[in-house]
Amino acid sequence: MPQLNVALVPAPDQVVLRLTGDVDLSTSPLVADALGQAAGLGTPQVVVDLGSARFWDCSGLHELVRFTRELQAAGRSCRVVAAQPATRRLIGMANLTAGLQLDVVRPAAAFRGNVAARASGRRVRRAAASVTGDLVAAGHGR
């Protein structure tokens, strides 16, 4: 059974909603409830921290997009931070990028190392990636 923990951290101008665990069809009602509670605090901005979310499916993402639209209609905003690479790929594949305000990803040290290797003329080998392989590697499969 998928597990999901939510934590609301209120501040004067924003509230942070931290999601830890799996967000799927069975836990999306919990996500919708937590988002509603965050909105009910009345802050101008809601920040959704996905740094500890291990798994996302489209049902959870659609709740997040719906919530973001509702906040925007009320003159407020929702910002998504710390989304894992697999979650970002899913957002892109589901064509939901325009509906979410995602934080900017800073290059990781490994990425900088690849750039340095290319600059020195060394070849950088990339593993073949398929959607299934990426999702399984990110904890999206068994």
C-alpha positions in Angstrom: 0.0 0.0 0.0 1.5 3.4 -1.0 2.4 5.7 1.8 2.2 9.5 1.8 3.0 12.0 4.6 2.1 15.7 4.3 3.4 18.6 6.3 2.1 22.2 6.3 4.7 24.8 7.3 3.0 28.2 7.5 4.8 31.5 7.3 3.5 35.1 6.9 3.7 35.3 3.1 3.7 31.7 2.1 2.9 28.2 3.3 5.1 25.2 2.4 3.4 21.9 1.7 6.0 19.0 2.0 5.0 15.7 0.4 7.0 12.6 1.5 6.3 9.3 -0.1 4.1 8.2 -3.0 1.5 10.2 -4.8 -0.8 8.1 -7.0 -4.5 7.5 -7.5 -5.0 6.2 -4.0 -3.2 9.1 -2.3 -4.3 12.0 -4.6 -7.4 12.7 -2.3 -4.9 13.3 0.5 -2.9 15.6 -1.7 -6.1 17.5 -2.7 -7.1 17.9 1.0 -3.6 19.1 2.0 -3.6 21.6 -0.9 -7.0 22.8 0.2 -5.8 23.3 3.7 -2.7 25.2 2.4 -5.0 27.5 0.3 -7.2 28.0 3.3 -4.4 29.7 5.2 -4.8 32.6 2.8 -1.1 33.3 2.1 -0.3 34.9 -1.3 1.9 31.9 -2.2 1.8 28.1 -1.7 5.1 26.3 -2.1 4.9 22.6 -2.8 8.1 20.8 -1.9 8.5 17.5 -3.8 12.0 16.8 -2.7 11.0 13.7 -0.7 8.2 12.5 -3.1 9.4 9.1 -4.3 6.7 8.5 -6.9 4.2 10.5 -8.8 1.5 9.6 -11.3 -0.7 11.8 -13.4 -3.6 11.8 -10.9 -1.4 13.6 -8.4 0.0 16.0 -11.0 -3.5 16.8 -12.2 -4.5 17.7 -8.6 -1.5 20.0 -8.5 -2.3 21.7 -11.8 -6.0 22.1 -10.8 -4.9 23.7 -7.5 -2.4 26.0 -9.3 -5.1 27.3 -11.6 -7.5 27.9 -8.8 -4.9 29.9 -6.9 -4.0 31.9 -10.0 -7.6 32.8 -10.6 -7.7 34.2 -7.0 -4.5 36.3 -7.7 -2.3 33.9 -5.7 0.5 31.6 -6.8 1.7 28.0 -6.4 5.4 27.2 -6.8 6.8 23.7 -7.1 10.3 23.1 -5.7 12.8 20.2 -5.5 11.0 17.9 -8.0 13.1 14.9 -8.8 14.2 14.2 -12.4 11.7 11.4 -12.9 8.9 13.7 -11.7 10.0 16.5 -14.0 10.1 14.0 -16.9 6.6 12.9 -16.1 5.4 16.5 -16.0 6.9 17.0 -19.4 5.5 13.8 -20.9 2.0 14.6 -19.5 2.3 18.1 -21.2 1.7 19.8 -17.8 4.8 22.0 -17.8 2.9 25.2 -18.7 0.4 24.6 -15.9 3.0 24.5 -13.1 5.5 27.0 -11.9 8.6 24.7 -11.4 11.8 25.9 -9.7 15.0 26.2 -11.8 17.3 23.1 -11.6 20.9 23.9 -10.8 23.5 21.7 -12.6 24.7 18.9 -10.4 28.4 18.2 -9.8 28.2 15.2 -12.1 26.8 17.3 -14.9 29.7 19.8 -14.4 32.1 16.9 -14.6 30.6 15.8 -17.9 31.0 19.3 -19.3 34.7 19.3 -18.2 35.2 15.9 -19.8 33.7 17.1 -23.1 35.8 20.2 -23.0 39.0 18.1 -22.6 38.0 16.0 -25.6 37.1 12.9 -23.7 34.0 11.1 -24.7 31.2 10.9 -22.1 29.2 7.7 -22.4 25.5 8.0 -21.8 23.4 5.1 -20.8 20.5 4.3 -23.2 17.3 5.6 -21.6 13.8 4.5 -22.2 10.8 5.8 -20.4 10.3 2.5 -18.6 14.0 2.4 -17.6 14.0 5.9 -16.3 10.8 5.4 -14.3 12.0 2.1 -12.8 15.4 3.6 -11.9 13.7 6.4 -10.2 11.6 4.1 -8.0 8.6 4.1 -10.3 8.6 0.3 -10.8 9.5 -2.8 -9.1 
